[in-house]
Amino acid sequence: SDMPPLPYSFHTKVDLGGAKACVRLGKPFERYHPREGTMGPCEWSAPFSLDTVGSTQAVDIAGEGFLLEAAMQVSLAAGRFCGTKIITLTPRCVICNKLDQPVSIGQVGCEESYRSVIGTGEMQVVRWLEESKERSLRIKLLPDQSRGQQEWGWQWSDALSRNAVGYFPLKLRATKLRPDGSPRVYNLAVHVTSQGPTTFI
């Protein structure tokens, strides 16, 4: 990453119970605070330990109407800075669209409430709408007018598993049948790979 590291110090008036810290989304992300009736800073995450060198911890970061799942890793710097801990935050799940047309993704059970559009060649960090529901995704093709698909109406796919690494076939079906009554099907290959704590689909 090209982002420079930022120094961190503990607040003298806040004790989270040992060497622990919290994280929250910064601007431009905000969250509605019903008590004040205004938009304000997002909520802090649950405290996580900074003593777990070499391990990965899952951290849920709440935004306005969505939840971002991140991975927190603690490592030690090399050389004369060996006593310095380096905390790295990365997304847990990223969707990469390598198709030649845009797609829409949604959390299973929440597809009609919140969906994200990913254009051709784009990547996007997965956001979850409801913490209580299964953290799995469905995908749907968006109509390609250049191919005469504007009236087809693609359906949501079966749930995508982010835990199984490898290549998997996936069928996307259009709502409108062919003139002979047969279904319109788009066959694609889903590649799930892990790079450190991040899963790429």
C-alpha positions as CSV (number, residue, x, y, z in Angstrom):
1,S,0.0,0.0,0.0
2,D,1.1,3.6,-0.7
3,M,-0.6,4.9,2.4
4,P,1.9,6.1,5.0
5,P,1.6,4.6,8.5
6,L,0.1,6.8,11.2
7,P,1.4,7.0,14.8
8,Y,-1.1,6.0,17.5
9,S,-1.3,6.8,21.2
10,F,-3.7,5.8,23.9
11,H,-6.1,8.3,25.3
12,T,-5.3,9.1,29.0
13,K,-9.0,9.4,30.0
14,V,-10.3,6.2,28.3
15,D,-9.6,2.7,29.5
16,L,-10.8,-0.1,27.3
17,G,-9.3,-2.7,29.5
18,G,-5.6,-3.1,28.6
19,A,-3.9,-2.5,25.2
20,K,-7.1,-2.2,23.2
21,A,-8.5,0.2,20.6
22,C,-11.6,1.0,18.7
23,V,-12.1,2.1,15.1
24,R,-14.9,3.9,13.2
25,L,-15.6,5.2,9.7
26,G,-14.5,8.7,9.2
27,K,-15.8,11.4,6.9
28,P,-17.7,11.5,4.5
29,F,-19.5,8.6,6.3
30,E,-22.0,9.6,9.0
31,R,-24.8,8.0,11.0
32,Y,-28.1,9.2,12.1
33,H,-28.4,9.8,15.9
34,P,-32.1,9.6,16.9
35,R,-31.6,11.3,20.3
36,E,-30.2,14.5,18.7
37,G,-32.2,14.1,15.5
38,T,-29.1,14.9,13.4
39,M,-26.4,13.2,11.4
40,G,-23.1,12.7,13.2
41,P,-20.0,10.6,13.4
42,C,-20.3,6.8,13.0
43,E,-20.3,4.6,16.1
44,W,-17.1,3.1,17.4
45,S,-16.5,-0.6,16.9
46,A,-16.1,-3.0,19.8
47,P,-12.7,-2.9,21.4
48,F,-10.0,-5.1,19.9
49,S,-6.7,-6.2,21.4
50,L,-3.3,-4.9,20.2
51,D,-1.4,-7.6,22.0
52,T,-2.3,-10.4,19.6
53,V,0.8,-10.3,17.4
54,G,0.6,-12.6,14.3
55,S,-3.2,-13.2,14.6
56,T,-6.2,-11.8,12.7
57,Q,-9.3,-10.4,14.4
58,A,-12.6,-9.6,12.8
59,V,-13.9,-6.1,13.4
60,D,-17.4,-4.9,12.5
61,I,-17.6,-1.2,11.6
62,A,-21.1,0.3,11.4
63,G,-22.1,3.0,8.9
64,E,-25.5,4.5,8.1
65,G,-27.6,1.5,7.1
66,F,-24.7,-0.9,6.5
67,L,-22.0,-2.9,8.3
68,L,-18.4,-3.1,7.0
69,E,-16.5,-6.2,8.0
70,A,-12.8,-5.6,8.4
71,A,-9.8,-7.7,9.4
72,M,-7.3,-6.3,12.0
73,Q,-3.8,-7.7,11.9
74,V,-1.0,-6.9,14.4
75,S,2.7,-7.4,13.4
76,L,6.1,-6.2,14.6
77,A,8.3,-3.8,12.7
78,A,11.7,-5.0,11.6
79,G,15.2,-3.8,12.6
80,R,15.7,-1.2,15.2
81,F,11.9,-0.7,15.3
82,C,11.3,-4.2,16.4
83,G,9.5,-3.0,19.5
84,T,6.9,-1.1,17.4
85,K,3.6,-2.8,16.6
86,I,2.0,-2.3,13.2
87,I,-1.8,-2.5,13.0
88,T,-3.2,-3.1,9.6
89,L,-6.9,-2.9,8.7
90,T,-8.2,-4.6,5.5
91,P,-11.6,-5.5,4.1
92,R,-12.7,-9.1,4.7
93,C,-14.6,-9.5,1.4
94,V,-14.1,-7.7,-2.0
95,I,-16.2,-8.3,-5.2
96,C,-14.4,-8.0,-8.6
97,N,-16.5,-7.8,-11.7
98,K,-14.6,-9.2,-14.7
99,L,-17.7,-9.6,-16.8
100,D,-18.4,-7.4,-19.9
101,Q,-21.5,-5.9,-18.3
102,P,-22.5,-4.4,-14.9
103,V,-23.9,-6.5,-12.1
104,S,-25.8,-5.9,-8.9
105,I,-25.0,-7.6,-5.6
106,G,-27.0,-7.9,-2.4
107,Q,-27.0,-9.7,0.9
108,V,-29.1,-12.8,1.1
109,G,-32.5,-11.8,2.4
110,C,-31.9,-8.1,1.8
111,E,-31.5,-8.0,-1.9
112,E,-34.5,-5.6,-2.5
113,S,-33.6,-3.4,0.4
114,Y,-30.0,-2.6,-0.4
115,R,-27.9,-3.5,-3.4
116,S,-24.7,-2.3,-5.0
117,V,-23.9,-1.8,-8.6
118,I,-20.5,-2.8,-9.8
119,G,-19.5,-1.8,-13.3
120,T,-17.3,-3.7,-15.7
121,G,-13.8,-4.1,-14.4
122,E,-14.6,-2.5,-11.1
123,M,-13.9,-3.7,-7.5
124,Q,-16.0,-3.0,-4.5
125,V,-15.8,-3.8,-0.8
126,V,-18.8,-5.8,0.4
127,R,-21.2,-4.1,2.8
128,W,-23.7,-6.0,4.9
129,L,-27.2,-4.6,5.5
130,E,-28.2,-6.7,8.5
131,E,-25.9,-8.2,11.0
132,S,-28.5,-10.8,12.1
133,K,-28.9,-12.3,8.6
134,E,-26.6,-14.7,6.7
135,R,-23.4,-13.0,5.4
136,S,-23.7,-14.4,1.9
137,L,-24.2,-12.7,-1.4
138,R,-26.4,-13.0,-4.5
139,I,-25.6,-11.5,-7.8
140,K,-27.8,-10.3,-10.7
141,L,-26.9,-9.1,-14.2
142,L,-28.0,-5.6,-15.1
143,P,-29.7,-5.4,-18.6
144,D,-27.3,-4.6,-21.4
145,Q,-29.3,-2.4,-23.8
146,S,-26.7,-2.9,-26.6
147,R,-27.7,-6.6,-26.6
148,G,-31.4,-6.0,-26.4
149,Q,-31.6,-7.2,-22.8
150,Q,-33.6,-4.2,-21.5
151,E,-36.8,-6.3,-21.3
152,W,-35.3,-9.6,-20.1
153,G,-35.2,-8.9,-16.4
154,W,-32.4,-11.0,-14.8
155,Q,-33.1,-12.9,-11.6
156,W,-31.0,-13.1,-8.5
157,S,-28.5,-16.0,-8.4
158,D,-28.1,-18.7,-5.8
159,A,-26.1,-17.6,-2.7
160,L,-22.4,-17.2,-3.2
161,S,-20.1,-18.8,-0.6
162,R,-17.1,-16.8,0.3
163,N,-15.6,-19.6,2.4
164,A,-14.8,-22.1,-0.3
165,V,-11.7,-21.2,-2.3
166,G,-11.5,-22.2,-6.0
167,Y,-13.6,-22.0,-9.2
168,F,-17.3,-22.6,-9.2
169,P,-20.0,-22.5,-11.9
170,L,-22.9,-20.1,-11.5
171,K,-26.0,-19.8,-13.6
172,L,-27.9,-16.5,-14.0
173,R,-31.4,-16.7,-15.4
174,A,-33.5,-14.1,-17.2
175,T,-37.1,-13.6,-16.2
176,K,-38.2,-13.5,-19.9
177,L,-38.1,-16.8,-21.7
178,R,-36.9,-17.3,-25.3
179,P,-39.5,-17.4,-28.1
180,D,-39.5,-21.2,-28.0
181,G,-40.2,-21.2,-24.2
182,S,-36.7,-22.2,-23.1
183,P,-34.9,-20.2,-20.4
184,R,-32.3,-17.6,-21.1
185,V,-29.2,-18.6,-19.1
186,Y,-25.9,-16.8,-18.5
187,N,-23.2,-19.2,-17.4
188,L,-20.2,-17.8,-15.6
189,A,-17.3,-18.9,-13.4
190,V,-16.9,-17.6,-9.9
191,H,-13.3,-17.5,-8.6
192,V,-12.9,-17.2,-4.9
193,T,-9.4,-16.6,-3.6
194,S,-7.8,-15.4,-0.4
195,Q,-5.0,-12.9,0.0
196,G,-4.1,-12.7,3.6
197,P,-7.3,-12.1,5.6
198,T,-9.2,-10.7,2.5
199,T,-11.4,-12.9,0.3
200,F,-11.8,-11.8,-3.3
201,I,-14.8,-13.0,-5.4
